[in-house]
Amino acid sequence: MEGRSTLRPADLFVFGWAGGKHVCVDLTGVSPLVGLREKGFVAGLAARKAESKKVDKHAKACAENQHVFIPFAFDTFGSLAPEAINFLTRVQRVIHNNCSTPGGAGVCVREVGVCNSERIGGAACCPSTFWFDVT
């Protein structure tokens, strides 16, 4: 595999996101009930752990290929990991700066949905969908 990228396809690839570099966004949904026996329930802990694991697994490969890596981790109770919040905040700012007009009549996007898609019996289903108001 000499000369080939070691990156797998990103869930979301954004051109020119960070200092002219492209960004690979990895969407990860987890159950907040994972690991309850270990420490008990802590809101958002599962999403933060998933974020950390994704950074450990993919950030170096992205950097070696001149890309930025952003883990977008969330749990099925609706908690978002810090990098996911930062990503959505920036998306909101970009949309607001580029698509809004005074008075709000020219908004391009009012909501962004993130769906944790799974294939069950060959059909895609979305057991968890999160909506974020970006206006």
Secondary structure, 3 states (H helix, E strand, C coil): CCCCCCCCCCCEEEEEEECCEEEEEEEEEECCCCCHHHHCCCCCHHHHHHHHHHHHHHHHHHHHCCEEEEEEEEECCCCECHHHHHHHHHHHHHHHHHHCCCCCCCCCCCEEEEEEEEEECCEEEEEEEEEEECC
